[in-house]
């Protein structure tokens, strides 16, 4: 069995102003889950059409190390990166390494592998952002708000009163301009604490490290 690793890149943790590709397009005003879109890339597919899709896919370029991204986790099946246009601090994406344009096109074993990492990654993200809750979302199809046609899961850490969704009625709502910028997401303490938190969860070193083992294996 291939060894799965938590790959927190120390060079990324120390960067404060990298240029990240953004494929997120959101309308002005408060957002609903259907508005979500993000950044990612891939590396598999079938036939010439599939190869053409992969070639132009942001997620595929990230997976092939042709585009920059802040990787939190990587194994043989999937990666987890920070969204370059986050709805909130710590907004992350789990992306399969092979290119599948939709959830229904993604083989069940790949979906299972991605989902098996949610408890571990969400725990790390919530601890790093000092949150106690999170949304797990999939935008599948254009009518559901999918913009990058490469399967991906959103992990969005939440705090009481953050009023992120329009459906959460409150007198004060988050405005688009008040969302954390990618620079804030990159330069915040999130990057400093994530590796140590992950290491603590697997009973490893509490220092910032580049690769640590997944506790489930």
C-alpha positions in Angstrom: 0.0 0.0 0.0 1.4 3.4 -1.0 2.3 5.6 2.0 0.0 8.6 2.3 1.6 11.7 3.6 0.6 15.1 4.9 2.7 17.4 2.7 2.9 20.9 4.2 5.4 22.7 2.2 7.7 24.9 4.3 8.5 27.2 1.5 4.7 27.9 1.1 4.3 28.5 4.8 6.9 31.3 4.7 5.7 33.0 1.5 3.6 36.1 1.9 2.9 37.3 -1.6 2.8 34.4 -4.2 0.8 34.7 -7.3 -2.0 32.1 -7.3 -4.3 31.3 -10.1 -8.0 32.0 -9.3 -10.9 30.3 -11.0 -13.5 31.6 -8.5 -16.1 33.9 -9.9 -18.7 35.1 -7.4 -21.6 37.6 -7.7 -21.7 40.6 -5.5 -23.6 40.4 -2.2 -24.0 37.7 0.4 -23.4 34.2 -0.9 -25.2 30.9 -0.8 -23.5 27.5 -1.0 -24.5 27.4 -4.7 -22.2 30.3 -5.4 -19.1 28.5 -4.4 -16.2 28.0 -6.9 -12.5 27.7 -6.4 -9.0 26.8 -7.6 -7.5 23.3 -8.4 -5.9 20.9 -11.1 -5.6 17.3 -12.4 -3.7 14.6 -14.4 -5.8 11.8 -16.0 -8.7 11.3 -18.3 -9.7 9.4 -21.4 -9.2 10.1 -25.1 -8.1 13.3 -26.9 -11.1 15.3 -25.4 -10.1 14.2 -21.9 -6.5 15.2 -22.5 -7.5 18.6 -23.8 -9.7 19.2 -20.7 -6.8 18.3 -18.5 -4.4 20.5 -20.4 -6.6 23.6 -19.7 -7.6 22.6 -16.1 -6.3 24.8 -13.3 -6.4 21.9 -10.9 -4.5 19.6 -13.2 -1.7 22.2 -13.6 -1.4 22.4 -9.8 -1.2 18.7 -9.5 1.5 18.6 -12.2 3.3 21.4 -10.3 2.9 23.7 -13.3 0.9 26.3 -11.2 1.4 27.4 -7.6 -0.8 26.5 -4.7 -0.6 26.1 -1.0 -0.8 22.3 -0.4 -1.9 21.1 3.0 -2.1 17.4 2.2 -1.1 15.0 -0.6 -1.3 11.3 -1.2 -1.5 9.0 -4.2 -5.1 9.8 -4.9 -5.8 13.4 -3.9 -4.4 16.7 -2.7 -5.8 19.3 -0.3 -5.0 23.0 -1.0 -6.2 26.4 0.2 -8.7 28.1 -2.0 -7.0 31.1 -3.6 -10.2 33.1 -3.3 -11.5 32.0 0.1 -14.9 32.6 1.5 -13.3 32.5 5.0 -9.9 31.9 6.5 -8.9 28.2 6.0 -11.4 27.5 3.1 -9.8 24.5 1.5 -10.3 22.1 -1.4 -9.9 18.3 -1.6 -9.1 17.4 -5.3 -8.5 14.0 -6.9 -5.3 13.8 -8.9 -7.0 12.3 -11.9 -9.3 14.5 -13.9 -13.0 13.8 -13.5 -15.3 16.6 -14.6 -18.1 15.7 -12.2 -18.9 13.8 -9.1 -20.9 11.2 -11.0 -18.0 10.7 -13.3 -15.6 10.1 -10.4 -15.1 6.4 -9.6 -16.5 5.4 -6.2 -13.1 4.3 -4.8 -11.7 7.8 -5.6 -14.7 9.4 -3.9 -14.2 7.1 -0.9 -10.5 7.9 -0.7 -11.2 11.7 -0.7 -14.0 11.4 1.9 -11.8 9.2 4.1 -9.5 12.3 4.6 -12.3 14.7 5.7 -12.2 13.9 9.4 -8.4 14.3 9.6 -8.1 17.4 7.4 -11.2 19.1 8.8 -9.8 18.6 12.4 -6.5 20.2 11.4 -8.2 23.1 9.6 -10.7 23.8 12.5 -7.9 23.8 15.0 -5.7 26.0 12.9 -8.5 28.5 12.4 -9.8 28.2 16.0 -13.2 27.1 14.6 -15.5 24.3 16.0 -17.6 23.7 12.9 -17.3 23.4 9.1 -19.3 23.1 5.9 -18.6 20.3 3.5 -19.8 21.3 0.0 -19.7 20.0 -3.5 -20.8 22.1 -6.5 -21.7 19.5 -9.1 -22.7 20.9 -12.5 -23.0 24.5 -13.8 -26.5 24.9 -12.4 -25.2 24.1 -9.0 -22.4 26.7 -9.3 -19.6 24.5 -10.5 -17.0 26.6 -12.3 -13.9 24.3 -12.4 -15.0 21.1 -14.0 -12.7 18.8 -12.1 -14.3 17.2 -9.0 -13.5 18.8 -5.7 -14.8 19.1 -2.2 -14.9 22.3 -0.2 -14.0 22.4 3.5 -15.1 25.7 4.9 -14.4 26.3 8.6 -17.2 28.1 10.5 -17.6 30.1 13.7 -20.8 31.0 15.5 -22.1 34.3 14.2 -19.9 34.5 11.1 -23.1 34.9 9.0 -21.5 33.5 5.9 -24.7 32.3 4.2 -27.6 34.3 3.2 -29.9 31.7 4.7 -28.4 32.4 8.2 -30.5 35.4 8.9 -28.8 38.1 10.9 -28.7 41.9 10.9 -25.1 42.1 10.0 -23.9 40.2 6.9 -20.4 39.6 5.6 -19.9 41.7 2.5 -17.7 40.5 -0.4 -15.0 43.1 0.4 -14.8 41.9 3.9 -13.9 38.3 3.0 -10.3 37.4 3.7 -8.1 38.1 0.7 -5.8 35.5 -0.6 -2.9 37.5 0.9 -4.5 37.4 4.3 -5.2 33.7 3.9 -1.5 33.1 2.9 0.2 35.3 5.5 -2.0 34.5 8.5 -1.1 32.3 11.4 -3.0 29.5 9.7 0.2 28.6 7.8 2.2 28.7 11.0 0.0 26.5 13.1 -1.3 24.0 10.6 1.8 21.7 10.5 2.1 21.6 14.3 -1.5 20.9 14.7 -1.4 18.1 12.2 1.7 16.7 13.9 0.0 16.8 17.3 -3.0 14.9 16.0 -0.9 12.1 14.8 1.3 12.1 17.9 4.3 13.3 16.0 6.6 16.2 16.2 5.1 19.6 17.1 7.6 21.4 15.0 6.9 22.7 11.5 7.8 19.9 9.2 7.4 19.2 5.5 6.0 15.7 5.6 4.2 13.7 8.3 2.2 10.5 8.1 -1.5 10.2 8.0 -2.6 8.7 11.4 -5.2 6.4 9.6 -2.4 4.4 8.0 
